[in-house]
Amino acid sequence: MKLAKTLLVLSVAAGLGACGEKVDKTVDRGFDSKDLSQLKAGIWVDPTGCDHWIIDDGVEGYLSQRLGPDGRPVCSGVAPPNTAVGPFKSGSSFEDVI
């Protein structure tokens, strides 16, 4: 029981220790770090037909739902469901092995 409590206390302490400074999430901190605005986005169409912005910089990937000015999802029909289109793998010098 003492071991379990000790492990619990250590894991909580480690978790709280990870809470540090807020990090600017608009900057890629990978091998070829740069502002995310310098990467090229494509569009991935989800199974329901709605669009998502997608970026693949070789190591990390970024995805966010494409929204209209009114906040509703954009479902443009640019491609069939479960398909990605556009230059989403360009903008990075790090080669994607997949």
Backbone bond lengths (Angstrom), bond angles and torsions (degrees), N, CA, C in turn:
res aa  C-N    CA-C-N  psi(-1)  N-CA   C-N-CA  omega(-1)  CA-C   N-CA-C  phi
1 M - - - 1.457 - - 1.521 111.03 -
2 K 1.359 116.37 -39.17 1.464 119.43 179.00 1.523 110.84 -62.72
3 L 1.324 116.40 -38.68 1.457 120.88 179.82 1.527 110.63 -63.13
4 A 1.328 116.37 -42.60 1.465 120.75 179.77 1.527 110.92 -63.40
5 K 1.335 117.12 -43.22 1.456 120.76 178.67 1.521 111.18 -65.21
6 T 1.320 117.02 -41.27 1.457 121.29 179.21 1.526 110.35 -62.63
7 L 1.332 116.88 -44.92 1.459 120.59 178.25 1.526 111.40 -63.36
8 L 1.325 117.15 -38.72 1.455 121.02 178.46 1.525 110.73 -64.12
9 V 1.314 117.10 -46.56 1.466 121.22 179.45 1.528 110.54 -62.23
10 L 1.320 117.41 -42.83 1.464 120.92 179.50 1.525 111.85 -65.07
11 S 1.320 117.39 -39.58 1.458 119.57 179.96 1.528 111.37 -69.42
12 V 1.333 117.20 -37.43 1.466 120.36 175.99 1.528 110.00 -65.20
13 A 1.324 117.49 -43.05 1.460 121.28 178.65 1.523 111.05 -62.59
14 A 1.318 117.24 -41.44 1.468 120.59 178.51 1.519 110.69 -65.80
15 G 1.318 116.77 -39.90 1.466 120.49 178.13 1.509 112.33 -63.78
16 L 1.324 116.95 -42.87 1.463 120.26 178.34 1.520 111.47 -70.15
17 G 1.327 116.34 -30.94 1.452 120.02 178.20 1.520 112.04 -66.87
18 A 1.328 117.03 -24.17 1.460 121.22 178.92 1.526 111.43 -74.53
19 C 1.319 116.86 -17.77 1.460 120.74 178.17 1.520 108.71 -78.55
20 G 1.285 115.43 99.37 1.461 119.76 -177.97 1.514 110.77 -123.92
21 E 1.316 114.76 -144.66 1.452 120.42 178.96 1.513 110.72 -62.69
22 K 1.332 115.82 148.97 1.453 119.91 174.79 1.520 107.71 -72.63
23 V 1.309 115.89 140.46 1.458 121.67 -176.39 1.521 109.02 -108.20
24 D 1.318 116.04 139.46 1.456 121.50 177.20 1.526 108.66 -68.71
25 K 1.313 118.05 111.00 1.458 121.90 -175.03 1.518 112.53 -85.33
26 T 1.322 118.59 5.23 1.462 120.83 176.90 1.521 111.60 -93.06
27 V 1.336 117.12 3.59 1.459 121.32 -178.91 1.524 109.21 -119.20
28 D 1.339 114.94 130.28 1.464 121.07 175.08 1.512 107.53 -76.48
29 R 1.312 117.71 127.62 1.451 120.92 -178.34 1.533 111.85 -107.23
30 G 1.321 116.97 21.60 1.454 121.24 -176.90 1.519 112.61 -83.20
31 F 1.330 115.96 -153.65 1.456 123.24 -176.20 1.526 112.84 -61.54
32 D 1.307 117.61 -37.95 1.466 121.40 179.92 1.528 109.49 -118.16
33 S 1.328 116.03 57.16 1.457 121.44 -171.51 1.527 112.44 -55.23
34 K 1.311 113.64 135.68 1.459 122.98 178.68 1.518 108.26 -164.35
35 D 1.308 116.25 169.71 1.453 121.28 176.53 1.529 108.67 -65.87
36 L 1.311 117.45 138.41 1.460 121.19 -177.00 1.525 112.62 -62.52
37 S 1.326 117.90 -21.54 1.463 120.31 179.19 1.529 111.30 -67.41
38 Q 1.333 118.21 -14.57 1.461 121.44 178.87 1.530 112.45 -85.39
39 L 1.327 117.82 -10.50 1.460 121.17 178.20 1.525 109.60 -87.51
40 K 1.315 116.68 155.73 1.463 122.03 -178.77 1.524 109.78 -95.39
41 A 1.323 115.74 134.89 1.464 121.10 -179.61 1.521 110.79 -102.37
42 G 1.308 115.08 148.93 1.454 122.63 171.24 1.514 107.67 -122.23
43 I 1.308 115.82 -171.57 1.465 120.18 -179.79 1.515 108.64 -123.94
44 W 1.326 116.26 129.23 1.458 122.36 171.29 1.516 106.80 -107.23
45 V 1.320 116.33 131.66 1.460 121.40 178.95 1.530 108.14 -98.87
46 D 1.319 116.22 121.66 1.471 120.54 -177.37 1.538 110.77 -75.61
47 P 1.334 117.75 173.50 1.470 120.59 -177.12 1.529 114.27 -59.70
48 T 1.330 118.10 -22.84 1.467 120.38 179.02 1.523 112.28 -89.81
49 G 1.353 117.81 -1.88 1.463 121.52 177.10 1.514 114.99 94.68
50 C 1.333 118.94 7.06 1.464 121.07 -179.27 1.532 110.55 -96.97
51 D 1.334 114.80 151.80 1.469 122.51 -172.48 1.525 112.37 -87.58
52 H 1.329 114.97 148.52 1.457 122.92 173.85 1.515 107.85 -137.35
53 W 1.339 117.76 136.65 1.463 120.69 173.03 1.516 107.80 -71.71
54 I 1.336 117.16 137.33 1.455 121.55 -178.81 1.525 108.91 -136.04
55 I 1.335 115.44 136.48 1.468 122.53 176.14 1.522 107.19 -134.55
56 D 1.326 116.42 134.95 1.465 121.56 176.57 1.518 107.05 -126.85
57 D 1.342 117.35 112.93 1.469 119.28 -178.43 1.522 112.41 -100.49
58 G 1.322 117.25 18.60 1.456 120.58 176.18 1.514 113.68 99.87
59 V 1.311 117.88 -38.03 1.460 121.60 179.25 1.518 109.57 -115.22
60 E 1.312 115.26 -47.26 1.459 120.68 -178.74 1.522 109.16 -110.12
61 G 1.301 115.52 160.48 1.445 121.28 174.88 1.519 109.73 -130.35
62 Y 1.310 115.48 152.43 1.458 121.20 -179.00 1.523 108.28 -130.06
63 L 1.316 117.06 140.20 1.448 122.14 -177.96 1.515 108.83 -146.30
64 S 1.311 116.79 133.50 1.460 120.31 172.83 1.521 108.60 -148.06
65 Q 1.297 115.59 148.43 1.455 120.35 -177.99 1.523 110.15 -68.04
66 R 1.301 116.37 138.46 1.461 121.76 177.78 1.524 107.62 -83.85
67 L 1.324 115.71 120.96 1.457 121.16 -176.57 1.516 110.72 -118.82
68 G 1.312 116.71 146.53 1.456 122.06 174.87 1.517 110.15 -79.19
69 P 1.331 117.66 173.78 1.466 121.25 179.97 1.530 113.63 -58.31
70 D 1.333 115.88 -26.41 1.463 119.47 179.85 1.528 112.83 -88.19
71 G 1.357 117.20 1.65 1.455 121.16 177.52 1.517 115.23 89.63
72 R 1.329 116.43 -1.52 1.465 119.40 178.71 1.529 110.64 -85.05
73 P 1.342 118.12 150.45 1.464 121.14 178.84 1.524 111.62 -61.46
74 V 1.336 115.94 144.12 1.453 121.88 175.80 1.525 107.39 -93.73
75 C 1.319 116.21 126.05 1.465 122.24 178.00 1.524 106.23 -125.46
76 S 1.345 116.38 80.58 1.461 122.24 -168.53 1.512 114.93 -80.28
77 G 1.332 118.35 -22.84 1.457 120.31 -176.00 1.521 112.42 77.80
78 V 1.345 116.91 21.16 1.456 121.57 -178.36 1.525 112.49 -64.66
79 A 1.320 117.62 -23.21 1.465 122.42 -179.62 1.525 108.67 -156.05
80 P 1.342 117.33 164.46 1.462 119.22 176.08 1.529 111.47 -65.81
81 P 1.329 118.23 158.46 1.468 120.51 177.37 1.529 111.91 -55.04
82 N 1.340 115.23 149.10 1.473 123.75 -179.66 1.525 113.22 63.40
83 T 1.332 116.67 32.11 1.456 121.87 179.84 1.524 109.22 -126.40
84 A 1.332 116.27 142.40 1.465 121.77 175.10 1.523 108.65 -111.49
85 V 1.316 116.58 136.72 1.462 121.91 178.72 1.521 109.41 -132.28
86 G 1.310 116.77 156.06 1.458 121.31 176.33 1.520 112.29 102.93
87 P 1.327 116.17 177.96 1.476 122.66 -174.35 1.522 113.87 -85.80
88 F 1.325 117.86 41.53 1.465 120.62 -172.37 1.522 114.49 -68.40
89 K 1.330 119.11 -11.53 1.462 121.10 177.38 1.522 112.28 -100.58
90 S 1.318 117.50 4.06 1.468 119.94 178.97 1.524 109.55 -101.38
91 G 1.313 116.37 166.26 1.455 120.28 -179.49 1.509 112.60 100.82
92 S 1.337 117.09 0.42 1.445 121.06 179.30 1.528 108.84 -133.63
93 S 1.309 116.70 141.07 1.463 120.21 178.13 1.521 111.98 -85.47
94 F 1.333 117.34 -9.01 1.441 121.69 179.91 1.522 109.25 -84.46
95 E 1.336 117.18 120.82 1.452 121.00 -174.57 1.525 111.64 -76.84
96 D 1.329 115.22 136.95 1.460 122.08 176.66 1.524 108.31 -86.75
97 V 1.325 117.97 121.51 1.461 121.14 -176.60 1.527 112.93 -80.20
98 I 1.311 117.95 -10.65 1.473 120.57 -178.91 1.508 109.99 -93.08
